[in-house]
Amino acid sequence: MARLYVSFNMRILLAVIIIVSCCSGLIYSQELGNSRLYIPQANSSQIIIDKESKDTTQYFNGDVQAYQDDVFMFCDSAYVRNEILVAFGNVVFVQKDSTEVYADSVVYRPNNKLANFYRNVIIDNQDEKLYTDRLRYDFGREQATFRDTALMIRENTKLQSLTGRYDIANKKAYFYQDVILRDSTLSIRADSMAYDMDMEMLLFLCPTEILQEDKELYCERGNYSIATEEGLFAGNPQYKSNEQKASADTIILKPQADIVELIGKASFQDSVRVATGHRIFIDDNNENTIIEGNGIYQDSTTYVKGEFIKRSASNGIFEVFGNGFIDRDERIIVADSITYNENIDRGTAIGKVQLQDTASKSTIYCDEVQYGNEDELKAISRTDRRPYIMQIMDDDTIYLAADTLYSRKVYEQIDSVQIDTQSVMSAYPKAKIYKSDLQAVCDSLVYNRQDSVFHLFRSPILWSDTTQFKGDTIDIFLKNDEINELQLLQNSFIISEVDIEAYNQIKGRVTNAYFKDGDIDKMKVNGNAESIYYVKDDEEAYIGANQSTSSSILFSFIGDELENIRFFDESVSVMTPIKDINPLTLRLEAFKWLIALKPKDLESIIVK
């Protein structure tokens, strides 16, 4: 069995004494249950008997040594009375050859191995030392309790408090009231703190303030590793480092890896970014920021929302998943997932995509869009619904749909300087347009945003109210978000329904129609112009049809009524009475009334 050995030297004068001098051999032994206290050595031994109480007191003086099981004691002088050992002068207790306790005096109860040490108390446990003026030590449990200011020193770390408990057996210490920890770079203040010496870990049990070089941190519970400088902080934690600020339900710091992790109601900001979410993971070493759960990320150029956000500053890549939202450079994107590379200005959005151009007041809806390089984008479909663009025009909205929408900027070289002159949107194949007063279908079209012109190609057909326009190519010119002019290039054909199976008809090589307040104001047909127009009397009854041919014809309108027809060069006109007309046969060559192809609403242009 291991033993504790203590020696001390002290001179005591008593009024009545019996002097017993022992130069060698065992001079004191006391049975204490299963244990025994031995005093094998002292320069002198004296016994005093109190005549009234009949208590026996035995005094030991000079190089006193004692032991009980694994506890050894040294002191200058001591006495034993009523199974209590009281020692004075250079008191030293040693337990298991590893723990040493120094003091000016001690009261030791061998029956329960409890000791109360007084003045200049030091516990030396190899790796750490504890200094105080009063200490209660349980040698059976190897636990010390202090209720006077104590200071623990472990290498460069100093930890002090008013009260506390030192569990030597389990290498743990607990500090209470005005707790202060300091080392070369660290300062911690709290009202209570635990210290696990094996793990070199501090446990925070109440509001705690931590200062470390340029870092400030507050928490109400958590832990901190002195060895690795890593920590977990909870209870309203607040973190600040230079221009960085963070808060969350839990903050995890790994400074050596340059990692900050925030969990629960997380918020982070520095000089270039702001982030919020359920969890934020910041790896400055690899320049990665990850946000999970209702995340928001914002810097000087970009605002991002999503259930999962990852930004890799090293390669300039944004990844957003789950209700993704990015606002950047007058462009807002909403989608199930979004990726974007800042370095090459390219990205992809997938799933329920909405891409809004705030400058042009237009929005693209699609299953997938690839975008970048300023106005460049390509919208495609992966379901039974085609991509479409919505453009707000005054009090109305125009919709354009096709299997693919493609937008780009067209540049022009002027004096060796590249200038962006046009922003062009292409739609193909099976392009369709729907507006409350304008509908169109064609195989493909191009829309020039700068000039506000639609170019419709390959069998284009356009409807405005009850009028149908056809040509090999149709150009639609907008002004102030309304139709200003139509150009029907090659094989132009215009049909307007006046009654059941009765149609006004105009055809020619090229037709220009000019609009005013949403209605046709003038229309000029050039090249082999032909027309059939039903004529009304003053009572608005049809009286016949006028069929004309000329090289060019100019039609003038008031509202939706024809006011005047003017022929250029040689013309031929034939008026047929209404009673002699068969509407089913009164047709110009190549007549086709294609009203069944006319888009009826938004749904009719986006469903495949």
C-alpha positions in Angstrom: 0.0 0.0 0.0 1.3 3.4 -0.9 2.0 5.8 2.0 2.1 9.6 2.7 5.2 10.9 4.5 5.4 14.3 6.3 8.2 16.0 8.4 8.3 19.2 10.4 10.3 20.8 13.2 8.9 22.9 16.1 9.6 23.6 19.8 6.6 23.6 22.3 6.7 24.6 26.0 3.9 23.3 28.2 3.2 24.1 32.0 2.8 20.4 32.9 4.4 17.8 30.7 5.6 14.3 30.7 8.7 14.0 28.5 9.2 10.9 26.5 12.3 11.0 24.3 12.5 8.5 21.5 15.6 8.4 19.4 14.5 5.6 17.2 11.6 3.1 16.6 7.8 3.6 16.4 6.7 6.3 18.9 3.0 6.5 18.1 0.4 4.2 16.6 -3.4 4.5 16.6 -5.9 2.0 15.2 -8.6 3.7 13.1 -11.0 1.0 11.8 -9.3 -0.8 8.9 -6.5 1.8 8.9 -3.8 2.9 11.3 -1.9 6.2 11.8 1.8 5.8 12.4 4.3 8.3 13.7 7.6 6.5 13.3 9.9 9.5 13.9 10.3 12.7 16.0 13.2 14.3 17.8 11.1 14.3 21.0 7.7 13.1 22.2 5.7 14.4 25.2 2.4 13.3 26.7 0.0 15.6 28.7 -3.1 14.3 30.4 -5.9 16.7 31.1 -7.0 15.7 34.6 -10.6 17.0 34.2 -11.5 15.6 30.9 -8.9 12.9 31.1 -8.1 13.6 27.4 -4.6 12.5 26.5 -2.5 14.8 24.3 0.7 13.5 22.8 3.2 16.1 21.4 5.9 15.5 18.8 8.6 18.0 18.1 11.4 18.2 15.5 11.5 16.4 12.2 8.1 14.8 12.7 7.1 12.1 10.3 3.8 10.3 10.0 1.9 8.1 7.5 -1.5 6.5 7.0 -2.0 4.1 4.1 -0.9 6.1 1.0 -0.7 9.4 2.9 2.7 10.6 4.2 3.2 13.7 6.4 6.2 15.9 7.4 6.2 18.9 9.8 8.2 20.7 12.5 5.8 19.8 15.4 2.5 18.2 16.0 0.2 16.8 18.6 -2.5 14.2 18.7 -5.7 14.6 20.8 -9.0 12.8 20.5 -7.8 11.0 17.3 -7.1 14.4 15.7 -3.6 15.3 14.5 -2.7 19.0 14.5 0.6 19.9 12.8 2.6 23.1 12.6 5.5 24.5 10.6 6.6 23.5 7.2 3.7 21.1 6.8 4.0 18.8 3.8 1.5 16.0 2.8 2.3 13.6 0.0 -0.2 11.2 -1.5 0.7 8.5 -4.1 4.1 10.1 -4.8 2.3 12.5 -7.1 0.3 15.0 -5.0 2.0 17.3 -2.5 0.2 19.7 -0.2 2.2 22.4 1.6 0.9 24.7 4.4 1.9 26.4 7.7 -0.5 24.2 9.7 -3.1 21.5 9.3 -5.8 19.8 11.3 -6.0 16.2 10.2 -8.7 13.6 11.1 -7.3 10.2 10.4 -10.6 8.4 10.9 -12.0 10.0 7.7 -8.8 11.3 6.1 -10.0 14.9 6.1 -7.5 17.7 6.5 -7.9 21.5 6.9 -4.8 23.3 5.8 -4.1 27.0 6.8 -1.9 29.7 5.5 0.4 29.6 2.5 -1.3 26.5 1.2 0.0 24.9 -2.0 -1.2 21.8 -3.8 1.5 20.6 -6.2 0.2 18.0 -8.6 3.1 17.8 -11.0 1.4 19.6 -14.0 -0.5 22.2 -11.9 -0.2 24.0 -8.6 -3.0 25.6 -6.5 -2.3 28.4 -4.1 -4.6 29.5 -1.3 -4.7 30.4 2.5 -7.4 27.9 3.5 -8.0 24.5 2.1 -10.1 21.4 3.1 -8.7 18.2 1.6 -10.3 14.8 1.5 -7.4 12.3 1.1 -9.9 9.4 0.7 -11.5 11.0 -2.4 -8.5 13.1 -3.4 -10.6 16.2 -3.5 -9.8 19.7 -2.2 -12.2 22.5 -1.4 -11.3 26.1 -0.8 -13.3 29.0 0.4 -10.7 31.7 0.3 -9.2 33.1 -2.9 -7.2 30.5 -4.7 -4.9 30.6 -7.7 -4.2 27.6 -10.0 -1.2 27.7 -12.3 -0.6 25.3 -15.2 2.2 26.1 -17.5 1.3 29.6 -18.8 -2.3 29.4 -17.6 -3.4 31.1 -14.4 -6.9 30.6 -13.0 -8.2 32.1 -9.8 -11.5 32.4 -7.9 -12.9 33.0 -4.4 -14.2 29.5 -3.9 -13.9 26.2 -5.6 -13.2 22.5 -5.6 -10.2 20.6 -6.9 -10.9 16.9 -7.9 -7.3 15.6 -8.1 -8.4 12.0 -8.6 -10.3 12.9 -11.8 -8.1 15.8 -12.8 -10.9 18.3 -12.7 -11.3 21.7 -10.9 -14.4 23.8 -10.3 -14.1 27.5 -9.7 -16.8 29.8 -8.3 -17.2 33.6 -7.7 -15.1 36.1 -9.5 -13.4 33.6 -11.7 -10.5 34.9 -13.8 -8.3 32.9 -16.2 -5.3 34.4 -18.0 -2.5 33.1 -20.2 -0.2 34.7 -22.7 -3.1 35.5 -25.2 -6.3 34.6 -23.3 -8.4 36.3 -20.7 -11.6 34.8 -19.3 -14.0 36.2 -16.7 -17.0 34.3 -15.2 -18.8 33.6 -12.0 -18.2 29.8 -12.3 -16.0 27.6 -14.5 -14.8 24.0 -14.6 -11.4 22.9 -15.7 -10.7 19.4 -17.1 -6.9 19.1 -16.9 -6.5 15.8 -18.8 -8.4 17.3 -21.8 -7.1 20.8 -21.1 -10.7 21.8 -21.4 -12.6 24.7 -19.8 -16.3 24.3 -19.1 -18.4 27.4 -18.7 -21.4 27.2 -16.4 -22.7 30.8 -16.4 -22.3 34.2 -18.2 -18.7 34.3 -19.4 -16.5 36.9 -21.2 -13.6 35.7 -23.2 -10.8 37.9 -24.7 -8.1 36.5 -26.9 -5.9 38.9 -28.9 -8.3 40.4 -31.4 -11.3 38.2 -30.4 -14.1 38.9 -28.0 -16.7 36.3 -27.0 -19.6 36.1 -24.6 -21.6 33.0 -23.7 -23.6 31.6 -20.8 -22.4 28.0 -21.1 -20.0 26.0 -23.3 -16.4 24.7 -23.4 -13.0 25.8 -24.6 -9.8 23.8 -25.3 -6.7 25.6 -24.1 -4.5 23.3 -26.2 -6.2 23.7 -29.5 -8.0 27.1 -28.8 -11.2 25.4 -30.1 -14.5 26.0 -28.3 -18.2 25.4 -28.3 -20.2 28.3 -26.9 -24.0 28.3 -26.1 -26.5 30.4 -24.1 -26.8 33.6 -26.2 -23.3 33.5 -27.5 -21.8 36.6 -29.1 -18.6 36.6 -31.1 -16.5 39.5 -32.4 -13.1 39.5 -34.1 -11.8 42.6 -35.9 -14.7 43.4 -38.3 -16.3 40.0 -37.8 -19.5 39.7 -35.7 -21.5 36.5 -35.0 -24.4 35.3 -32.9 -26.3 32.0 -32.7 -27.8 29.5 -30.3 -24.4 27.8 -30.5 -21.0 29.0 -31.8 -18.2 26.6 -32.6 -14.7 28.1 -33.1 -11.7 26.4 -34.6 -9.2 29.2 -35.0 -6.2 27.1 -36.1 -8.3 25.9 -39.1 -9.9 29.4 -39.5 -13.3 27.9 -39.0 -16.4 29.4 -37.4 -19.6 27.4 -37.1 -22.9 28.9 -36.0 -25.9 26.8 -35.2 -29.5 28.0 -34.5 -30.7 31.5 -35.3 -27.2 32.1 -36.8 -26.0 35.5 -37.9 -22.6 36.6 -39.2 -21.2 39.7 -40.7 -17.8 41.2 -41.6 -16.6 44.1 -43.8 -17.7 42.4 -47.1 -20.6 40.0 -46.2 -23.7 39.4 -44.1 -25.2 36.0 -43.5 -28.1 34.5 -41.6 -29.6 31.1 -41.3 -30.2 28.1 -39.1 -26.5 27.0 -39.5 -23.6 29.0 -40.9 -20.2 27.3 -41.6 -17.3 29.7 -42.4 -14.0 28.3 -43.5 -11.8 31.3 -44.2 -8.8 29.1 -44.8 -10.5 27.6 -47.9 -12.6 30.7 -48.5 -15.9 28.8 -48.1 -19.2 29.9 -46.6 -22.1 27.5 -46.1 -25.5 28.5 -44.9 -28.3 26.0 -44.1 -31.9 26.5 -43.2 -33.7 29.7 -44.4 -30.3 31.1 -45.4 -29.5 34.6 -46.5 -26.2 35.8 -47.9 -25.4 39.4 -48.9 -22.3 41.3 -50.1 -21.8 44.5 -52.1 -23.1 43.0 -55.4 -25.2 40.0 -54.5 -28.2 39.1 -52.3 -28.9 35.4 -52.0 -31.6 33.3 -50.2 -32.2 29.6 -50.0 -32.4 26.5 -47.8 -28.8 25.7 -48.6 -26.2 28.3 -49.8 -22.5 27.7 -50.5 -20.1 30.4 -51.6 -16.6 29.5 -52.6 -14.7 32.8 -52.8 -11.6 31.0 -54.2 -13.3 30.0 -57.4 -16.2 32.5 -57.3 -18.9 29.9 -57.2 -22.3 30.3 -55.6 -24.5 27.2 -55.0 -28.1 27.6 -53.8 -30.6 24.8 -53.2 -34.2 24.9 -52.0 -36.3 28.0 -52.7 -33.2 29.6 -54.2 -33.1 33.4 -54.8 -30.3 35.5 -56.2 -30.4 39.3 -56.8 -27.4 40.6 -58.7 -26.8 43.2 -61.4 -30.5 44.1 -62.0 -31.3 40.4 -62.3 -33.4 38.4 -59.9 -33.4 34.6 -60.1 -35.8 32.3 -58.2 -35.4 28.5 -58.6 -35.2 25.2 -56.8 -31.4 25.2 -57.3 -29.0 27.9 -58.6 -25.3 27.8 -59.4 -23.3 30.8 -60.4 -19.6 31.5 -61.2 -18.7 35.1 -60.5 -15.3 34.7 -62.2 -16.7 33.8 -65.6 -20.2 35.4 -65.0 -22.1 32.2 -65.8 -24.7 30.3 -64.0 -27.5 27.7 -64.2 -30.9 27.7 -62.4 -33.1 24.6 -62.4 -36.6 23.9 -61.3 -39.5 26.4 -61.3 -37.2 29.1 -62.5 -38.2 32.8 -62.5 -35.6 35.1 -63.9 -36.5 38.8 -63.6 -34.8 41.7 -65.4 -35.6 44.7 -63.2 -34.4 47.1 -65.8 -36.6 45.9 -68.6 -39.5 44.8 -66.3 -39.5 41.4 -67.8 -39.5 37.9 -66.2 -38.7 34.5 -67.7 -40.4 31.4 -66.4 -38.9 28.0 -67.3 -37.6 24.6 -66.0 -34.0 25.5 -66.6 -32.0 28.6 -67.5 -28.3 29.0 -68.3 -27.3 32.6 -67.9 -24.3 34.9 -67.8 -22.1 37.4 -69.7 -24.4 40.3 -69.0 -27.7 39.7 -71.0 -26.8 36.2 -72.2 -29.2 33.4 -71.2 -30.8 30.3 -72.5 -34.2 29.1 -71.1 -35.4 25.5 -71.9 -38.1 23.1 -70.8 -37.8 19.8 -69.1 -41.5 19.2 -68.5 -44.7 19.6 -70.6 -44.6 23.4 -70.0 -42.5 25.6 -72.3 -40.4 28.5 -71.1 -42.0 31.9 -71.5 -41.1 35.6 -70.9 -43.5 38.1 -69.4 -43.0 41.8 -70.3 -45.0 44.4 -68.5 -46.3 47.1 -70.9 -48.1 50.0 -69.2 -51.4 48.5 -68.0 -51.0 45.3 -70.0 -48.6 42.4 -70.2 -47.2 40.6 -73.2 -46.2 36.9 -73.0 -43.8 35.1 -75.3 -43.3 31.3 -75.3 -41.2 28.8 -77.3 -39.4 25.6 -76.8 -36.2 27.6 -76.2 -35.6 31.2 -75.3 -32.1 32.6 -75.9 -30.9 36.1 -75.1 -27.6 37.8 -75.9 -26.0 41.1 -76.6 -24.9 42.1 -80.0 -21.7 44.1 -80.2 -20.5 46.5 -82.8 -16.9 47.6 -83.5 -16.5 51.4 -83.8 -13.0 52.8 -84.2 -11.5 49.7 -82.6 -13.8 50.0 -79.6 -16.4 47.3 -78.9 -19.8 48.8 -78.1 -22.9 46.8 -77.0 -25.5 48.1 -79.4 -28.4 45.6 -79.1 -29.9 43.2 -76.6 -31.6 40.5 -78.5 -34.0 37.7 -77.4 -34.6 34.7 -79.7 -37.5 32.3 -79.4 -37.6 28.9 -81.3 -39.2 26.7 -82.3 -43.0 27.1 -82.2 -42.8 30.6 -80.9 -46.1 32.1 -79.6 -47.1 35.6 -78.3 -50.1 36.4 -76.2 -51.3 39.9 -75.2 -54.8 41.0 -74.5 -55.0 42.9 -77.9 -52.2 41.0 -79.8 -51.5 37.3 -80.5 -49.0 35.7 -82.8 -47.6 32.3 -83.8 -44.5 31.5 -85.9 -41.6 29.0 -86.0 -39.1 31.5 -84.6 -38.7 35.1 -83.7 -36.2 37.7 -82.6 -36.9 40.6 -80.2 -34.6 43.6 -80.2 -35.0 45.2 -76.8 -33.3 48.5 -77.7 -35.5 49.1 -80.7 -38.5 47.3 -79.2 -39.0 45.3 -82.4 -40.2 41.7 -82.9 -39.1 39.9 -86.0 -41.3 36.8 -86.7 -40.0 34.2 -89.1 -41.3 31.0 -90.9 -45.0 31.0 -91.4 -45.8 33.9 -89.0 -49.4 34.8 -88.2 -50.5 37.7 -86.1 -54.0 38.7 -84.8 -55.1 42.1 -83.5 -58.7 42.0 -82.3 -60.6 40.4 -85.3 -57.8 41.0 -87.9 -55.4 38.4 -89.0 -52.0 39.3 -90.5 -49.7 36.9 -92.5 -46.5 37.2 -94.4 -43.2 35.4 -95.0 -41.8 37.7 -92.2 -43.6 40.0 -89.8 -42.0 42.8 -88.0 -43.8 44.3 -85.0 -42.6 47.8 -83.9 -43.5 48.9 -80.4 -43.6 52.4 -79.1 -44.4 53.3 -75.5 -45.2 49.6 -74.9 -47.9 49.7 -77.6 -48.0 48.5 -81.2 -46.8 51.3 -83.4 -46.3 49.6 -86.8 -46.5 46.2 -88.5 -44.5 45.2 -91.5 -45.6 42.2 -93.5 -42.7 41.3 -95.7 -43.3 39.1 -98.8 -46.7 37.5 -99.5 -48.5 39.7 -97.0 -52.2 38.8 -96.4 -54.6 40.5 -94.1 -58.0 39.2 -93.2 -60.7 40.7 -91.0 -63.9 38.9 -90.2 -67.0 41.1 -90.7 -69.7 38.4 -90.4 -70.0 34.7 -90.5 -67.8 33.5 -93.4 -67.6 37.1 -94.6 -64.1 38.7 -94.6 -62.4 41.9 -95.6 -59.2 40.9 -97.3 -56.0 42.6 -98.4 -52.9 41.1 -100.0 -49.7 42.3 -101.6 -46.0 41.9 -101.6 -45.3 44.1 -98.6 -47.7 45.7 -96.2 -47.1 48.4 -93.6 -49.8 49.0 -91.0 -49.6 52.0 -88.7 -51.4 52.1 -85.3 -52.8 55.0 -83.3 -54.2 54.5 -79.7 -54.2 50.7 -80.2 -56.2 50.8 -83.5 -55.0 50.7 -87.1 -54.8 54.2 -88.4 -53.3 53.6 -91.9 -52.3 50.7 -93.9 -50.3 50.7 -97.2 -49.9 47.7 -99.5 -47.1 47.8 -102.0 -46.7 45.4 -105.0 -49.6 43.6 -106.6 -52.0 45.0 -104.1 -55.5 43.4 -104.0 -58.4 43.9 -101.7 -61.9 42.9 -101.0 -63.9 45.2 -98.7 -67.6 44.8 -97.7 -69.4 48.2 -98.0 -72.1 49.5 -95.6 -74.7 52.1 -96.1 -75.6 54.9 -93.7 -77.7 52.5 -91.6 -74.7 50.2 -91.2 -76.2 47.5 -93.5 -73.9 45.7 -95.9 -74.8 46.7 -99.5 -72.0 45.0 -101.4 -68.3 44.2 -101.7 -65.6 46.2 -103.5 -62.8 44.2 -105.1 -59.8 46.2 -106.2 -56.3 45.7 -107.7 -53.5 48.2 -108.0 -49.7 48.4 -107.6 -50.2 50.1 -104.2 -53.2 50.8 -102.0 -53.4 53.1 -99.0 -56.2 52.4 -96.5 -57.2 55.0 -93.9 -59.3 54.1 -90.8 -61.2 55.8 -88.0 -61.5 53.5 -85.0 -62.1 50.1 -86.6 -64.0 51.4 -89.6 -62.5 52.0 -93.1 -62.7 55.7 -94.0 -60.9 55.9 -97.3 -59.1 53.9 -99.9 -56.5 55.5 -102.1 -55.0 53.7 -105.2 -51.6 54.5 -106.7 -50.9 54.1 -110.4 -53.4 52.2 -112.5 -56.2 50.4 -110.6 -59.2 48.3 -111.2 -62.2 48.2 -108.9 -65.4 46.1 -109.2 -68.4 46.6 -106.9 -70.7 43.5 -106.4 -74.1 43.9 -104.8 -74.7 42.1 -101.7 -77.4 39.9 -103.2 -75.0 38.6 -105.7 -72.2 37.7 -103.3 -71.4 34.2 -102.0 -69.2 34.8 -99.0 -67.8 31.3 -99.2 -66.4 31.9 -102.7 -65.5 35.6 -102.4 -61.9 34.9 -101.5 -58.5 36.2 -102.7 -56.0 33.6 -103.9 -54.1 32.0 -100.9 -56.9 32.9 -98.5 -56.5 31.0 -95.2 -58.5 32.0 -92.1 -56.4 30.4 -89.3 -58.3 31.6 -86.2 -58.0 28.1 -84.7 -54.3 28.7 -84.2 -54.8 32.0 -82.4 -53.6 31.8 -78.7 -56.5 32.3 -76.3 -54.6 32.9 -73.1 -51.3 32.3 -71.4 -51.9 28.6 -70.8 -52.5 28.1 -74.5 -48.9 29.2 -75.4 -47.0 27.4 -72.7 -48.5 23.9 -72.8 -46.7 21.7 -75.3 
